[in-house]
Amino acid sequence: MKNTIFFGNGLNLVSGSCPGWSDLLARISLTKTPVPPEIPYTMQYEAMILAEETGRYNRTAKGKSGSDGKESEIRAISEGAVKEKIAAEMKGMKSNPFYERLAKLGVENYITTNYDNTLRNTFEKIGCTYEREAGERVYSLRRCCRIKKNGKPLSAIWNMHGEIDAPRTVMLGLDHYCGSVGRLDAYIKKPFEFEGKTIDSLITRLKKGKLPAAVSWADLFFTTNVHMLGFGLDYSETDLWWILDKRRRMLRSYGPQIARNKIYFYGHLTADKEYMLAKFGVCYEKITLRNNDYQEQYTHIFSELEKRIPQRS
């Protein structure tokens, strides 16, 4: 079975060029009143946005509720300004040797929650080109970047939480996360319009065993072995927890033929998250972070990863 790499912001921590969530929210905040740190990050963002009065009544006649992309036109101007600031903050990301090792792995798909283009830039440094597929204007069910080598397809990078090149797609708040989960649910259960034609729902395709190239990053959680690293699995990551739960429920309802793949998590989690991963059928490879030495931890993670996934020939 083919493999997919899922990675988060942890890889950027090795470079020391990336702010943590709390630091990022503090930098972009437009309000003088601090949000209590105990509040989940997605709700901290909402508290910050809803505290703003500058765009409170600034609504246009454009767009209709529920139409992808256009609902952003009726949001407060302050939210657009916040996302522009985030994009600016993320443009200075630096690569590191672990991104180079990531690019050398023999996989066709990478999924990332990161907004930056560090992996894409790493591929460019080794002579690759890319083409963006970004038909969505706000959500990122199908958002990806196709990597090519000598004009031939090599890999795809799926930015499931949006990208800095399109700031409106950057997913931060509860509203955006819940909207994304709604679209994921519809994609799994209902026929889907894609490139001018209607395709079966994901669950129908899985039942029939008709699985062409991935249309969405969601497909990969059912059709490939997924290797997760550089990610803390905060409970705010509603979409990710939801799809792990949905996959497990579908296995219970339809049997192992619905998803014969495996999902691995590499890193160190608290006991409660380790418990939940076990319930969702995720293989947990515990690799401890010692003395905040990310270099050591990721050296160990990649050693384990490369035992399962060979490098490109």
Salt bridges, closest charged atoms under 4 A:
GLU53 OE1 - ARG56 NH1 3.14
ASP68 OD1 - ARG183 NE 3.91
GLU71 OE2 - ARG183 NH2 3.51
GLU73 OE2 - ARG137 NH2 3.40
GLU89 OE1 - ARG27 NH1 2.72
GLU108 OE2 - LYS2 NZ 3.28
GLU131 OE2 - LYS148 NZ 3.19
GLU133 OE2 - ARG146 NE 3.14
GLU163 OE2 - ARG132 NH2 2.96
GLU163 OE2 - ARG143 NH1 3.09
ASP165 OD2 - ARG120 NH1 3.28
ASP175 OD2 - ARG75 NH2 3.20
ASP185 OD1 - LYS189 NZ 3.10
ASP200 OD2 - LYS208 NZ 3.01
ASP219 OD2 - ARG205 NH1 3.19
GLU237 OE1 - HIS161 ND1 3.94
ASP239 OD2 - HIS161 NE2 2.73
ASP245 OD2 - ARG249 NE 3.22
GLU285 OE2 - ARG308 NH2 2.88
GLU304 OE2 - HIS300 NE2 3.94
GLU304 OE2 - LYS307 NZ 3.08
GLU306 OE1 - ARG101 NH2 2.89
